[in-house]
Amino acid sequence: MNPIIALLKENNISNEQINELFQTLTQNPLAAVATIGQLGLPPEKLQLLMGQVMQNPALIKEAVEELGLDFSKVEAAKAQLNK
């Protein structure tokens, strides 16, 4: 299991919330940041999660694919942000 998904599940984040988070991420990465904040993760767990993503951004792609979502949408949203 992807370590991001595992960390979220360890903190009682439901599969529905996880799917919603990554669905938001594929559509609007900035909105995903707000969604993460609403999950109620303890600060130390949130810091651990962000550290994992910063050290290995490919984890996001792996999680999106594990959930059966379309990673190309993440890339398209990222391209829009860089314009």
DRENKEDREN-528780 format. One record per residue: residue in one letter; x, y, z of N, C-alpha, C, O in turn. Coordinates in steps of 0.001 Angstrom, whole numbers, padded with zeros to 6 digits. Example, Ala and Ser with C-alpha at 12.3 -4.5 7.8 and 13.67 -1.06 7.14 Angstrom:
REM DRENKEDREN-528780
<atom res="a" n_x="013190" n_y="-005690" n_z="007800" ca_x="012300" ca_y="-004500" ca_z="007800" c_x="013200" c_y="-003300" c_z="007800" o_x="014236" o_y="-003319" o_z="008465"/>
<atom res="s" n_x="012850" n_y="-002250" n_z="007080" ca_x="013670" ca_y="-001060" ca_z="007140" c_x="012900" c_y="000030" c_z="007870" o_x="013409" o_y="001138" o_z="008039"/>
END
This chain:
REM DRENKEDREN-528780
<atom res="m" n_x="000845" n_y="-001182" n_z="000000" ca_x="000000" ca_y="000000" ca_z="000000" c_x="000888" c_y="001243" c_z="000000" o_x="001934" o_y="001282" o_z="000648"/>
<atom res="n" n_x="000455" n_y="002227" n_z="-000723" ca_x="001165" ca_y="003496" ca_z="-000803" c_x="001292" c_y="004097" c_z="000602" o_x="000317" o_y="004098" o_z="001354"/>
<atom res="p" n_x="002481" n_y="004609" n_z="000973" ca_x="002659" ca_y="005143" ca_z="002334" c_x="001762" c_y="006340" c_z="002646" o_x="001406" o_y="006543" o_z="003807"/>
<atom res="i" n_x="001389" n_y="007128" n_z="001657" ca_x="000478" ca_y="008256" ca_z="001905" c_x="-000892" c_y="007717" c_z="002299" o_x="-001487" o_y="008161" o_z="003281"/>
<atom res="i" n_x="-001384" n_y="006759" n_z="001526" ca_x="-002690" ca_y="006161" ca_z="001816" c_x="-002636" c_y="005445" c_z="003171" o_x="-003571" o_y="005549" o_z="003965"/>
<atom res="a" n_x="-001549" n_y="004722" n_z="003433" ca_x="-001408" ca_y="004014" ca_z="004707" c_x="-001449" c_y="004986" c_z="005882" o_x="-002123" o_y="004724" o_z="006879"/>
<atom res="l" n_x="-000737" n_y="006100" n_z="005775" ca_x="-000718" ca_y="007089" ca_z="006851" c_x="-002119" c_y="007657" c_z="007085" o_x="-002536" o_y="007840" o_z="008229"/>
<atom res="l" n_x="-002835" n_y="007932" n_z="006012" ca_x="-004188" ca_y="008463" ca_z="006158" c_x="-005099" c_y="007440" c_z="006834" o_x="-005885" o_y="007792" o_z="007714"/>
<atom res="k" n_x="-004995" n_y="006173" n_z="006423" ca_x="-005829" ca_y="005129" ca_z="007028" c_x="-005482" c_y="004923" c_z="008495" o_x="-006371" o_y="004691" o_z="009315"/>
<atom res="e" n_x="-004194" n_y="005004" n_z="008835" ca_x="-003766" ca_y="004858" ca_z="010233" c_x="-004391" c_y="005936" c_z="011115" o_x="-004550" o_y="005743" o_z="012320"/>
<atom res="n" n_x="-004742" n_y="007063" n_z="010517" ca_x="-005321" ca_y="008180" ca_z="011262" c_x="-006825" c_y="008267" c_z="011070" o_x="-007425" o_y="009338" o_z="011160"/>
<atom res="n" n_x="-007417" n_y="007108" n_z="010801" ca_x="-008875" ca_y="006967" ca_z="010714" c_x="-009520" c_y="007827" c_z="009636" o_x="-010654" o_y="008279" o_z="009789"/>
<atom res="i" n_x="-008793" n_y="008052" n_z="008545" ca_x="-009369" ca_y="008747" ca_z="007397" c_x="-010025" c_y="007669" c_z="006537" o_x="-009377" o_y="006699" o_z="006144"/>
<atom res="s" n_x="-011298" n_y="007843" n_z="006252" ca_x="-012051" ca_y="006813" ca_z="005536" c_x="-011614" c_y="006707" c_z="004077" o_x="-011027" o_y="007633" o_z="003516"/>
<atom res="n" n_x="-011913" n_y="005563" n_z="003483" ca_x="-011617" ca_y="005366" ca_z="002060" c_x="-012306" c_y="006436" c_z="001222" o_x="-011749" o_y="006919" o_z="000236"/>
<atom res="e" n_x="-013512" n_y="006798" n_z="001617" ca_x="-014259" ca_y="007827" ca_z="000888" c_x="-013522" c_y="009169" c_z="000944" o_x="-013411" o_y="009865" o_z="-000065"/>
<atom res="q" n_x="-013022" n_y="009525" n_z="002130" ca_x="-012285" ca_y="010783" ca_z="002271" c_x="-010977" c_y="010747" c_z="001493" o_x="-010575" o_y="011748" o_z="000901"/>
<atom res="i" n_x="-010313" n_y="009593" n_z="001494" ca_x="-009061" ca_y="009452" ca_z="000748" c_x="-009317" c_y="009609" c_z="-000740" o_x="-008594" o_y="010327" o_z="-001430"/>
<atom res="n" n_x="-010352" n_y="008934" n_z="-001232" ca_x="-010695" ca_y="009061" ca_z="-002650" c_x="-011055" c_y="010499" c_z="-002999" o_x="-010655" o_y="011005" o_z="-004047"/>
<atom res="e" n_x="-011806" n_y="011152" n_z="-002128" ca_x="-012193" ca_y="012548" ca_z="-002360" c_x="-010961" c_y="013453" c_z="-002409" o_x="-010863" o_y="014339" o_z="-003257"/>
<atom res="l" n_x="-010026" n_y="013219" n_z="-001489" ca_x="-008801" ca_y="014009" ca_z="-001458" c_x="-008032" c_y="013882" c_z="-002770" o_x="-007630" o_y="014886" o_z="-003357"/>
<atom res="f" n_x="-007833" n_y="012662" n_z="-003222" ca_x="-007057" ca_y="012468" ca_z="-004446" c_x="-007843" c_y="012877" c_z="-005686" o_x="-007247" o_y="013282" o_z="-006684"/>
<atom res="q" n_x="-009164" n_y="012779" n_z="-005641" ca_x="-009983" ca_y="013283" ca_z="-006747" c_x="-009812" c_y="014800" c_z="-006839" o_x="-009660" o_y="015348" o_z="-007931"/>
<atom res="t" n_x="-009837" n_y="015474" n_z="-005687" ca_x="-009613" ca_y="016920" ca_z="-005654" c_x="-008218" c_y="017238" c_z="-006161" o_x="-008033" o_y="018193" o_z="-006915"/>
<atom res="l" n_x="-007246" n_y="016451" n_z="-005759" ca_x="-005867" ca_y="016656" ca_z="-006193" c_x="-005745" c_y="016579" c_z="-007710" o_x="-005007" o_y="017358" o_z="-008314"/>
<atom res="t" n_x="-006461" n_y="015647" n_z="-008327" ca_x="-006370" ca_y="015510" ca_z="-009783" c_x="-007054" c_y="016667" c_z="-010498" o_x="-006753" o_y="016938" o_z="-011661"/>
<atom res="q" n_x="-007969" n_y="017351" n_z="-009819" ca_x="-008692" ca_y="018444" ca_z="-010456" c_x="-008117" c_y="019814" c_z="-010110" o_x="-008058" o_y="020704" o_z="-010958"/>
<atom res="n" n_x="-007696" n_y="019975" n_z="-008863" ca_x="-007226" ca_y="021279" ca_z="-008406" c_x="-006271" c_y="021090" c_z="-007225" o_x="-006711" o_y="021023" o_z="-006078"/>
<atom res="p" n_x="-004979" n_y="021003" n_z="-007501" ca_x="-004008" ca_y="020747" ca_z="-006423" c_x="-004075" c_y="021745" c_z="-005273" o_x="-003845" o_y="021370" o_z="-004123"/>
<atom res="l" n_x="-004381" n_y="023001" n_z="-005556" ca_x="-004465" ca_y="023985" ca_z="-004471" c_x="-005632" c_y="023687" c_z="-003540" o_x="-005519" o_y="023858" o_z="-002326"/>
<atom res="a" n_x="-006749" n_y="023245" n_z="-004099" ca_x="-007901" ca_y="022887" ca_z="-003271" c_x="-007590" c_y="021657" c_z="-002424" o_x="-008130" o_y="021507" o_z="-001327"/>
<atom res="a" n_x="-006727" n_y="020781" n_z="-002923" ca_x="-006360" ca_y="019582" ca_z="-002168" c_x="-005646" c_y="019957" c_z="-000872" o_x="-005793" o_y="019271" o_z="000140"/>
<atom res="v" n_x="-004881" n_y="021032" n_z="-000897" ca_x="-004194" ca_y="021489" ca_z="000318" c_x="-005224" c_y="021839" c_z="001392" o_x="-005054" o_y="021479" o_z="002557"/>
<atom res="a" n_x="-006281" n_y="022533" n_z="001008" ca_x="-007344" ca_y="022879" ca_z="001959" c_x="-008044" c_y="021618" c_z="002459" o_x="-008380" o_y="021515" o_z="003639"/>
<atom res="t" n_x="-008263" n_y="020664" n_z="001562" ca_x="-008921" ca_y="019414" ca_z="001935" c_x="-008093" c_y="018648" c_z="002950" o_x="-008634" o_y="018088" o_z="003903"/>
<atom res="i" n_x="-006773" n_y="018621" n_z="002749" ca_x="-005886" ca_y="017945" ca_z="003703" c_x="-006015" c_y="018591" c_z="005081" o_x="-006048" o_y="017897" o_z="006097"/>
<atom res="g" n_x="-006086" n_y="019919" n_z="005110" ca_x="-006225" ca_y="020634" ca_z="006375" c_x="-007512" c_y="020311" c_z="007108" o_x="-007565" o_y="020391" o_z="008336"/>
<atom res="q" n_x="-008554" n_y="019946" n_z="006366" ca_x="-009854" ca_y="019643" ca_z="006964" c_x="-009960" c_y="018215" c_z="007481" o_x="-010944" o_y="017865" o_z="008133"/>
<atom res="l" n_x="-008963" n_y="017390" n_z="007200" ca_x="-009015" ca_y="015992" ca_z="007633" c_x="-008777" c_y="015826" c_z="009129" o_x="-009101" o_y="014785" o_z="009702"/>
<atom res="g" n_x="-008218" n_y="016842" n_z="009755" ca_x="-007997" ca_y="016790" ca_z="011197" c_x="-006819" c_y="015935" c_z="011618" o_x="-006807" o_y="015387" o_z="012720"/>
<atom res="l" n_x="-005831" n_y="015817" n_z="010751" ca_x="-004629" ca_y="015068" ca_z="011112" c_x="-003863" c_y="015822" c_z="012198" o_x="-003792" o_y="017051" o_z="012166"/>
<atom res="p" n_x="-003293" n_y="015098" n_z="013154" ca_x="-002444" ca_y="015772" ca_z="014143" c_x="-001271" c_y="016448" c_z="013427" o_x="-000788" o_y="015926" o_z="012422"/>
<atom res="p" n_x="-000812" n_y="017580" n_z="013918" ca_x="000265" ca_y="018322" ca_z="013234" c_x="001487" c_y="017478" c_z="012913" o_x="002076" o_y="017626" o_z="011843"/>
<atom res="e" n_x="001879" n_y="016588" n_z="013833" ca_x="003071" ca_y="015774" ca_z="013572" c_x="002842" c_y="014783" c_z="012428" o_x="003774" o_y="014476" o_z="011684"/>
<atom res="k" n_x="001612" n_y="014279" n_z="012281" ca_x="001290" ca_y="013369" ca_z="011180" c_x="001214" c_y="014134" c_z="009857" o_x="001640" o_y="013634" o_z="008816"/>
<atom res="l" n_x="000676" n_y="015332" n_z="009910" ca_x="000606" ca_y="016172" ca_z="008721" c_x="002017" c_y="016522" c_z="008246" o_x="002299" o_y="016508" o_z="007048"/>
<atom res="q" n_x="002888" n_y="016832" n_z="009186" ca_x="004273" ca_y="017141" ca_z="008856" c_x="004957" c_y="015915" c_z="008240" o_x="005707" o_y="016046" o_z="007273"/>
<atom res="l" n_x="004705" n_y="014737" n_z="008790" ca_x="005268" ca_y="013503" ca_z="008253" c_x="004773" c_y="013263" c_z="006825" o_x="005551" o_y="012904" o_z="005941"/>
<atom res="l" n_x="003476" n_y="013465" n_z="006613" ca_x="002883" ca_y="013294" ca_z="005288" c_x="003513" c_y="014242" c_z="004275" o_x="003885" o_y="013832" o_z="003176"/>
<atom res="m" n_x="003630" n_y="015514" n_z="004654" ca_x="004207" ca_y="016499" ca_z="003740" c_x="005684" c_y="016189" c_z="003480" o_x="006170" o_y="016382" o_z="002366"/>
<atom res="g" n_x="006385" n_y="015718" n_z="004487" ca_x="007789" ca_y="015347" ca_z="004318" c_x="007948" c_y="014201" c_z="003334" o_x="008859" o_y="014210" o_z="002507"/>
<atom res="q" n_x="007062" n_y="013212" n_z="003422" ca_x="007122" ca_y="012087" ca_z="002484" c_x="006909" c_y="012566" c_z="001055" o_x="007618" o_y="012150" o_z="000138"/>
<atom res="v" n_x="005941" n_y="013433" n_z="000876" ca_x="005630" ca_y="013942" ca_z="-000467" c_x="006785" c_y="014785" c_z="-001005" o_x="007134" o_y="014687" o_z="-002182"/>
<atom res="m" n_x="007379" n_y="015615" n_z="-000141" ca_x="008479" ca_y="016475" ca_z="-000588" c_x="009707" c_y="015640" c_z="-000959" o_x="010402" o_y="015952" o_z="-001926"/>
<atom res="q" n_x="009971" n_y="014585" n_z="-000193" ca_x="011128" ca_y="013746" ca_z="-000459" c_x="010921" c_y="012840" c_z="-001671" o_x="011876" o_y="012499" o_z="-002370"/>
<atom res="n" n_x="009671" n_y="012453" n_z="-001914" ca_x="009384" ca_y="011527" ca_z="-002995" c_x="008057" c_y="011886" c_z="-003662" o_x="007039" o_y="011251" o_z="-003388"/>
<atom res="p" n_x="008058" n_y="012899" n_z="-004538" ca_x="006813" ca_y="013323" ca_z="-005190" c_x="006129" c_y="012207" c_z="-005991" o_x="004928" o_y="012283" o_z="-006252"/>
<atom res="a" n_x="006875" n_y="011185" n_z="-006377" ca_x="006285" ca_y="010073" ca_z="-007135" c_x="005237" c_y="009330" c_z="-006302" o_x="004411" o_y="008606" o_z="-006857"/>
<atom res="l" n_x="005263" n_y="009501" n_z="-004980" ca_x="004266" ca_y="008857" ca_z="-004131" c_x="002857" c_y="009323" c_z="-004486" o_x="001902" o_y="008553" o_z="-004379"/>
<atom res="i" n_x="002724" n_y="010574" n_z="-004905" ca_x="001406" ca_y="011081" ca_z="-005290" c_x="000913" c_y="010322" c_z="-006515" o_x="-000235" o_y="009880" o_z="-006565"/>
<atom res="k" n_x="001791" n_y="010176" n_z="-007500" ca_x="001405" ca_y="009446" ca_z="-008708" c_x="001020" c_y="008007" c_z="-008362" o_x="000015" o_y="007494" o_z="-008854"/>
<atom res="e" n_x="001816" n_y="007363" n_z="-007519" ca_x="001523" ca_y="005989" ca_z="-007122" c_x="000170" c_y="005892" c_z="-006418" o_x="-000602" o_y="004970" o_z="-006679"/>
<atom res="a" n_x="-000118" n_y="006841" n_z="-005525" ca_x="-001389" ca_y="006825" ca_z="-004801" c_x="-002559" c_y="007047" c_z="-005744" o_x="-003583" o_y="006372" o_z="-005638"/>
<atom res="v" n_x="-002412" n_y="007987" n_z="-006662" ca_x="-003479" ca_y="008269" ca_z="-007635" c_x="-003755" c_y="007022" c_z="-008466" o_x="-004910" o_y="006664" o_z="-008697"/>
<atom res="e" n_x="-002691" n_y="006366" n_z="-008914" ca_x="-002863" ca_y="005158" ca_z="-009720" c_x="-003446" c_y="004019" c_z="-008886" o_x="-004280" o_y="003259" o_z="-009379"/>
<atom res="e" n_x="-003019" n_y="003892" n_z="-007632" ca_x="-003545" ca_y="002846" ca_z="-006750" c_x="-005049" c_y="003017" c_z="-006545" o_x="-005782" o_y="002037" o_z="-006411"/>
<atom res="l" n_x="-005497" n_y="004264" n_z="-006523" ca_x="-006923" ca_y="004548" ca_z="-006339" c_x="-007704" c_y="004500" c_z="-007655" o_x="-008923" o_y="004670" o_z="-007664"/>
<atom res="g" n_x="-007000" n_y="004269" n_z="-008759" ca_x="-007669" ca_y="004150" ca_z="-010048" c_x="-008055" c_y="005479" c_z="-010673" o_x="-008973" o_y="005541" o_z="-011491"/>
<atom res="l" n_x="-007357" n_y="006545" n_z="-010290" ca_x="-007651" ca_y="007869" ca_z="-010843" c_x="-006683" c_y="008172" c_z="-011984" o_x="-005726" o_y="007431" o_z="-012210"/>
<atom res="d" n_x="-006934" n_y="009245" n_z="-012688" ca_x="-006159" ca_y="009606" ca_z="-013875" c_x="-005084" c_y="010624" c_z="-013510" o_x="-005391" o_y="011788" o_z="-013251"/>
<atom res="f" n_x="-003817" n_y="010185" n_z="-013490" ca_x="-002723" ca_y="011080" ca_z="-013108" c_x="-002501" c_y="012177" c_z="-014133" o_x="-001975" o_y="013233" o_z="-013782"/>
<atom res="s" n_x="-002878" n_y="011969" n_z="-015377" ca_x="-002673" ca_y="013009" ca_z="-016391" c_x="-003420" c_y="014285" c_z="-016011" o_x="-003018" o_y="015380" o_z="-016405"/>
<atom res="k" n_x="-004507" n_y="014151" n_z="-015247" ca_x="-005237" ca_y="015339" ca_z="-014790" c_x="-004400" c_y="016137" c_z="-013792" o_x="-004478" o_y="017365" o_z="-013759"/>
<atom res="v" n_x="-003604" n_y="015449" n_z="-012981" ca_x="-002707" ca_y="016137" ca_z="-012042" c_x="-001679" c_y="016932" c_z="-012833" o_x="-001402" o_y="018091" o_z="-012523"/>
<atom res="e" n_x="-001116" n_y="016300" n_z="-013857" ca_x="-000119" ca_y="016972" ca_z="-014693" c_x="-000734" c_y="018187" c_z="-015394" o_x="-000099" o_y="019239" o_z="-015480"/>
<atom res="a" n_x="-001956" n_y="018049" n_z="-015891" ca_x="-002617" ca_y="019166" ca_z="-016573" c_x="-002876" c_y="020314" c_z="-015603" o_x="-002685" o_y="021479" o_z="-015952"/>
<atom res="a" n_x="-003311" n_y="019985" n_z="-014384" ca_x="-003553" ca_y="021032" ca_z="-013384" c_x="-002248" c_y="021722" c_z="-013000" o_x="-002212" o_y="022938" o_z="-012809"/>
<atom res="k" n_x="-001186" n_y="020946" n_z="-012890" ca_x="000121" ca_y="021502" ca_z="-012554" c_x="000596" c_y="022448" c_z="-013654" o_x="001157" o_y="023506" o_z="-013368"/>
<atom res="a" n_x="000374" n_y="022074" n_z="-014892" ca_x="000749" ca_y="022934" ca_z="-016028" c_x="-000015" c_y="024250" c_z="-015995" o_x="000543" o_y="025303" o_z="-016301"/>
<atom res="q" n_x="-001289" n_y="024193" n_z="-015625" ca_x="-002092" ca_y="025419" ca_z="-015519" c_x="-001535" c_y="026336" c_z="-014439" o_x="-001506" o_y="027555" o_z="-014611"/>
<atom res="l" n_x="-001090" n_y="025754" n_z="-013321" ca_x="-000531" ca_y="026565" ca_z="-012240" c_x="000767" c_y="027235" c_z="-012633" o_x="001087" o_y="028318" o_z="-012142"/>
<atom res="n" n_x="001513" n_y="026598" n_z="-013515" ca_x="002814" ca_y="027134" ca_z="-013924" c_x="002714" c_y="028204" c_z="-014998" o_x="003723" o_y="028815" o_z="-015349"/>
<atom res="k" n_x="001535" n_y="028442" n_z="-015520" ca_x="001367" ca_y="029462" ca_z="-016565" c_x="001382" c_y="030863" c_z="-015996" o_x="001252" o_y="031834" o_z="-016741"/>
END
